[in-house]
Amino acid sequence: MKSSYMHRQGKCMQHSAISKQLFTRVFSVYLVTAVIITSFQITDEYNHTEESINHEILNIYETFKLAISADLWTYDIDSLNSIVQGMIKLDLVNGIEILDTDGEIILSMGIASQQENQSRNQVLSSASGKHSYKMDQYIEKTKQRLLLGTLIIYSKYENIFNRVKYGILLIVISALLKTSCLWLIFSFFIKKYLASPLLRFSEQVNQVNFDNLGEQKIDIKSMDINELSFLQDNFNHLLNKLSDASTRLDQLNLDLEDKVEQRTSELNNSIKDLTESKKMNALSILVNGMAHEINNPLGAIIHSVQNVKRRLNPALNRNIQVAKSIDIDMDQVCAY
């Protein structure tokens, strides 16, 4: 019966152990926190890469700006075409458009030729999976700044993802490794310092023999001084108190048995004395009754004898006179 109860209790502890609940809740909080932090890291990595590509696109523009402005001033389409072909070969440049001052397309190459009717009113906008960089071209002539046209450089989002994917992959792998390591470390230490000591404590408590508390002691094999060691010491102290109380109770029981025996003996003696007293009282009543019954006639007889004796006393003159009158010798009567 007890082993069955301990088995059921052990299964219950496995499902509702405080160590498992603590591990689940702490690890869940950590997992949510790790996902949030990883998301911020990925977002930051993406934004940083995007800014880096924007900066590189601007550097490309600065490199070719003067040549494009000169060709626009001279309207040298062949030279512009050569420059644009050179720019389109760069990894970050996927399309180029050159517009005149009226917004008409002078030259279009790459993915830009597929989006000729797209709105171009933003310096940096997203459309059809690409970034567009719009930069006006000017030339300085006779101390005047003349607008020659507009250069639009297109760069696909794919360029950002190609650069950021390894960083993101590294961040994700790092987060997974840290999570796995933390899970293993936390599981190990939770089991070592909480689950196992609590399980040993529960098993030893269930095995406590209350008929022999003097030799009972809980030992969870914890070398550290913590709440579990305090619990162990307090429970052992409780067992010692129970043992002392049990010893005192046994002694009280023995004393009580002795007192019961003593009181029983005294009661038996009292009963015997009472019985003897009743017997003596009854005997006394009987004797008194018999004495009364005997003393009354005996008293009458004695009184009568005394009267007879007094009547026969020769020393009395009356007795002598009566004796003479009837001619009787008083001395002979008394002798008789």
Secondary structure, 3 states (H helix, E strand, C coil): CHHHHHHHHHHHHHHHCHHHHHHHHHHHHHHHHHHHHHHHHHHHHHHHHHHHHHHHHHHHHHHHHHHHHHHHHHCCHHHHHHHHHHHHCCCCCCEEEEECCCCCEEEEEEHHHHCCCCCCCCCEEEECCEEEEEEEEEEEECCEEEEEEEEEEEEEHHHHHHHHHHHHHHHHHHHHHHHHHHHHHHHHHHHHHHHHHHHHHHHHHHCCCCCCHHHCCCCCCCCCCCHHHHHHHHHHHHHHHHHHHHHHHHHHHHHHHHHHHHHHHHHHHHHHHHHHHHHHHHHHHHHHHHHHHHHHHHHHHHHHHHHHHHHCCCCCHHHHHHHHHCCCCHHHHHHC
